[in-house]
């Protein structure tokens, strides 16, 4: 009978689970944790702050989508959207020729 099997049982499940976390695996896990933390800190948190402010009025009260309705009903925005579509179409035409 081998003592390797009893050593694994005696070590407990936590030790067996972390056995693979050595060398390159630990470096890869650290990189994933660092990238995920950076994603949350530099993208998710600022995006949440911006979107939460977009549904507030000037006094900080909740106004819902009123700000968006007012913004999208402006004539300047409609003109800029048409200009952007025209530039995109011209660019696509030039790129395909």
Secondary structure as UniProt FT lines:
FT   HELIX           4..11
FT   HELIX           13..17
FT   HELIX           18..20
FT   HELIX           24..39
FT   HELIX           40..44
FT   HELIX           45..54
FT   TURN            58..59
FT   TURN            64..65
FT   HELIX           66..72
FT   HELIX           75..96
//
